[in-house]
């Protein structure tokens, strides 16, 4: 089950892909991490999928990551007496707190936080940006708006408020319940939706602790103003181009994507590029050429992973979408220019022995043409540091913790394996050579680079590098 690529694939599970057979098919086709979208389905549905993923894991002998993606505070209008209305350009629409069904002149907006924040001149985007309203009057109980871009608006459509940071918690009551469920069922990553500020991540950390990695989804422009602080508190981020693309001008989204990938790379945190990567494959067996280029661009930008959403969750060709994404990534990574791009993206090591060892490991492996770098770690931090260097050789992430191995399934270039606990560097080197041979990364008499921390059994102490010959 060795992958022949470095960038990982995240596949969303849904009605089209939740059967035991389909979960295994998706993994064998190339999915490294499975996303459970808690905006849809019941907890019982998700529990059944977790069980199927873990059965596939046991059957294939490979750690599989699970991302539990929380819904977050989704803002929506209320309902209409007729189920929908047609909003005409230049007309007035009042948004208020009243629960009565709406019409073409008023509708409920059950979010007083928006009433408080959206003053005259602010804009509201409804239904993924299809409807655009300008606020003309503001009170604590209602907003009067003018229709700038009209159209059909139906019940419970989403609302975006570009340019404003709303005083709402990142975790709703539903999210807290889903979070407790996800942690109890062994989720490896918790997807935190609509992160606006560092405090949102800190709040989640208090609940999660070290039981899972926190993945902050960057889909609000307000998060961009404090991205360094968010990254320091997060274990990974997602460039969630759906809602981000609604509140950010379309021409800015590619630049924001590059900026976020560079920032995550600087901090050594995994980053996923997501949303509409191969959306045409919801209905068609092949992607458009533009979609293939989009995936390749994410690879060139330095993403750790790319994600399929509706393509694998509800599309007609979920397995084919994973296979196609696998092929695009592999072909892109074969390009000679990509190696030069990786070298340009390589950040300056921090002034620590761990960073110095990891930077040296990549250089040594390149010079001696080693077949792999074996990184022993309890928490996965050593393997993630190596991945930050984007070395030209595969990374073996070796850990005695299956939970750590599953978390490393998202990290660029890391082939995670569970290993036995070692007590000396000699034992560590011997086990690394054995696992490199067994997993097909090296043959006898090939050389590998091994890094670890001495004394063993203590986190945060990467300080040793050895070159070993596989015997």
N, C-alpha and C positions, 0 to 999 in steps of 0.2 A: 504493500500500500504506500510505497514511496511516491511523493508528488515530484514531478519533473519541472516545477516552477517555484518561485519564491513568494510571489504575491498570493494571498489566501482568498478564498471565496466564502462568503456568507450567504446562505440560502434561507429564505423565509418559508416556514411551514404554514400551510393553509389547507383548505378543502381539496386542492388538487394534488397535495403531496404528503398527506398525513398518515397514509396507510403504512403498515410495517414494511411491505415490499418496496414502496416508493421511497421511504426514508433511506433504506439500504441502497437503493438505486442511486439516489442523489449523492450519498457519500462516496460510493464507488466511482461516480461520474466526476467527482472533484470537490464537493462541498466539504469545507473544513470546520465550519461553525454553522449551527442551525439557530435561526432567530425565531423566537416565539413572540408574536405580536399580541400584547394584552389589550389592544384596542378592539380586538375581535376574539370570539370564542369564549368558552367558559373555562374555569379552572380545572374542571374534570377533563375537558378536551386537552388542555395543555399537559395535565398529568399523564394522560395516555401517550402523548407524543414523547414526553421525557422518557417514559419507560421504553418506547420503541427505539429512541436514540441510544439509550444505554445498552439495549440488547444488541444493536448494530455494533456498538463499541466493543462489547465482549466477543462478538462473532469475528470481527476483523482484527482484533488485537491492537487497535489504534485509538488513542485518546481523541475525543470529539468535544468541542466546545459548545456550550449552550448560552445564547444571549436572550435574556428575558427583557423584552422591550416594553417598558411601562407606558401607559397612555398619556399621562401628564395632564395638565390643566387645559384641555381643549375648550376654546371659547366658541360658543354657537348662539345664533338667534333662536327665538322660540318657534312656534308653529303658526300657520296661517289658516284662516277659516276655510279657505278653498284648497288648502294644501300647497298653494304657490301663488305668486303674484308676478305681474310684469312691471318692472320699474322703468319709468320713462326719464330720459335725460332732462335735467333742469327742474324736475319735480322735487317736492319735499318729502322726506321720510323721517318720522320720529321714532327713535329707539328708546324704550322705557322699561321699567321694571315690572309692569303689570303682566300677569300671566294669561290674560284673555287672548284668544286667537287674533292674529293680526290681519291687516289688509294692505292695500297699496299706499296707505297714508301713515301707518304705524305698525310696529311689531315689537315683541318683547326682546330685550337684550338683558338676560339675567346676571349681569356682571357689574355691580356698582363700582368696581375698581376702574372699569373703562370710563364710566361717567366722571369719576374724579380726575382721571389722567388726560382725557381727550378734550382739550380746549378748542376754541374756534381756530380754524386753519388746519387742524389735524385731519388725517385721512383714515378711513376704515376700508378694509378690503374684505369682501365677502365671497364665499364660494370659490376658494383658491384664487382669489384676485380677479374673478370674472366681473364682479360688481365693485364699483369704486364710489365711495361717499365722502363728501367733505363736511366736517362739522362746522355749523354756522352759529349755534347757540348751545350753551352748556348749563345744566343744573345738576344737583346731586341725584335727581330722580329721572332725568331724561336728557337725551341729546337730540337736537334738531339738525338734520343733515340735508345736503343737496346732492342729488344724484349726478355724478360726473360721468360715470359709465354705467348704463342701465342694462337690463336684460331680465331673464327669468330667475326668480329666487324662490326656492322651496323650503320646506320645513327643516329646521335644525342645521342649516348650513354654517360652516365655520367662519369665524371672524378673525382677521389679523389686524394688528394696530402697529404699522411700521413707525419706527423712530421713537417709540415710547417704551419705557421699562415699567411694567405693571406690578403693583405691590401684591402679587399673588404667589402662594407657595408652589414650589416645583412638584410637590407630592400631594395629591388629593387623597381623600379617604379611600377611594378605590385603589389608588396606587399603593397606599400603605398595606392594604389587605393583599394585593397582588404581590407586593414585595416580600411579605412574610411567607406567602405561599411559594414563591420562586426560591427563596433561600432554603426553605424546608425541603424542597425537591432538588437541591443541589445545582442551581443555576451558577454558571461560571462568571458571567458578566451580567450586570444590571444596567439596562439602557435607561438613562435619565432624560426624559423628553422636555423640550422647551426650556432648557437652562438659560437663565438670563444673567446670573451673577454668581460669584464664587460661593456665596452663602447657600445657594441651592445645592451645590455639591457637598458642602460641609454638613448640611442637614441630612442628606442621604447617608453620608459616611457614619454619622452617629448611629444610624439604624443598621447599616450593613456591616460595619467593622471590617474585619479581614476575611469575612466569610465568602466574599466574591469581589471581583474587580468592578469598579464603577466606570461606565462608559457614558460620557456626557455628549448628548446630541446637540450639535451646534446648528440651530435652525432659527434663532432670533438674532437680528443685527445687534441688539444690545450686548450679546455675549462677545461680539468681536472686540468691543472696547476694553474688555478685561480678560482676553483669552489666555494670557500668561498665567494669571492667578487661577483661572479655571483648570488649566493644564496641570499646574502644581498639585491641585487637590484631586485630580482625576487619574484613573489608571489608563484610560484610552479615550479617544473622541471619535465622533462620527460627523462627517460633512453631510448633513441631511439636507439635500438640495431641494426637497419638496417645499416645505414651509419657508425655508431660507430664500428660495427663488420667488416666493410670493411677495415677501417684504423687502427684498433686495432687487434693484434693477437687473434685468436679465443680462445686460452687458457686464455687470460686476461679478456675477456668480463664478465664472471661470477663474478670475483673479482671486476671489475669496477662497476658492478651493485650493489654489496653489499656496496662498498665504497660510491657511490652516495646516496643510501638509508640512510646510516648512517649519511652522511653530511646533507641531507635534514631534517632528524629527529632531528638532533642537533639544526638546525635553526627553527624548528617548521613549515616547509614549506611542503605542499603536494607533493608527488612524484608518478609519473605513471611509471610502467614498460610496455614497448611496443615492438611490432614487433615480428611476427612469433610465437606468444604464442600458437596458435592452428591452424597453417597454413594448416594442412591436412584436416581441416573441410571446406576448400574452395571447395573440391571435395567429401568429405566423411561425413557421418552423425555422426561419432564419432571421437574423437581425438586419437592420439597415446598415449601410456602410458607415453612416454617421455614428451609429451606436457602437459599432466595432471600433471606430476611432476614439470614441469617448472612453471606452475601457482601456485602450492602449495609452491614451493621454494620462489616465490615472496611474498607470504603471510607470510611465516616464516621470510623472510628478513625484513619485516616491511613496505612494500609498502602501500601507501594509496589507490592505484587503479591499475588495470591491464587493458590492452586495446586490443580490436580486431580491426584489420585493414581490409585487403581484406576479412577476414572471414565473416564480416558482411556487407561490402560494395559491394562485387562482388561475394561472394561465393554462393553455391547452398543451404546452410543451415544456413542462418543468425540467425534466431530465435533459432534454435537448438544450435548454437554456444554460444549464450548468456546464454541459459538455462544450458548448460553443464558447462560453466565457473562459473555460480552461484552455481551449485551443488558442484564443486570442492572446491570453496572458503568456502562454508558452512561446508563441511565435514572436511576440514583442520582446520577450526576455532574450531571445536568440540574437537580437540586433546588436551589432558592435557599438553603435552610438550609445546604447543604454548603459554600457559599462562606463563610458566616459561621463555620462550624466550622473551616475552614482558617485563617481569620484568627486564631481563638482558639488554634489549635495552633502558630502561627508562633513559633519560638523567638527569643530575643534574640540578635542577631548577636554573634559574638566580636569582640574588639578587634583586628582586623586589616584591612588594606586590602582583601584579597580578600573578606572577609565584608561589609565596607561597600559595596563595588562591587556585589556580588550582591544585597544588600538594596535598594540604590538602583535596580538594574535592574528589579526587580519593581515598585517604586513608580512609576518613570518609565513603564514599559510600561502600567500601569493608568491613569495620568493622561492619557497621550496616546492611549490605546486602540490601542497597537501590536498588530500581528498576530502577532508572535513575538519571543522573546528568543533570539538566536543566540550560543551560548557556544563559543568556540574553546578547545580544550584538547588537550594531548598525552596526558594520563593519564586524562581524564574528570573530574578533581577539580572543575573550574569548573562543569561541567554539574550535578554532584551538589550543589554548594553552592547553585546556583540552585534545584534541585529541593527542597532543604531549606526554601526560602522559600515553597513551594507557590504560585507566582504564578498569576494568573488567565488568563494567555496561554500558548500552547504554547512548549516549549523545544526549540530545535534544538541538539543536541549535535554539534558539528562537530569532526572530528579527522582527521589524516592516517593514523592507526593503525586498521586494521580490527579488531585485537584490542580496542582501547579501545571502538570502536563496538559490538562484540558485548557487552562488559561493561555498557555503558549501556542495553542492551535491557531490563534489569531495573529501571531507575531510574524512579521516578514522573515522568510527564509529559514524558520526554525522547524525542524523535524523533531517533535517532542517524543520522548520515550521514558517510561518509568524504569528506574534502575534500583539496584540494591544499595543499601547504606554502606559506605566505605569509611575506613578509619585512617588510612595512610595514602600518600600520593602514589605509591607503587600499586596499591589495590585499585585506586581510581583510574590510573593509566591502563591497567590490565582490563578493567571493565569497559572503558571507553573503546579500546581496540576491539574487544569482543563484540560489542554492540554495533560498531561501525561495520564490522565484517558480516555479522548476522543480518543487518538491515540493508545490506547491499551498497553501502556508501564507499567501501574500500575492499580491496583484495589483499591477500597476503603479500607482505613486503612493501605495501603502500605506507606512506607516512600520514599521520594526522597530528593536529595540534590540540592539546588538552589544557584547559584552564579550570582552576578550582580555588577554593579558599582553604587555607591552613591556619589554625587547626580546624578539623572537620566538625560538622554539626552546628556551626554558628553562622548566622546570616550576616550578609554585608561585608564579607571579608575576602573578596576575590584578590588574590595576591600571588598566585603561582601559575607558571606556564611551562609546559613540557612538550617536546616533540617526541612522538613515539612511532615505532614501526609496528604495523599490524603483523602478528605471527599466527 
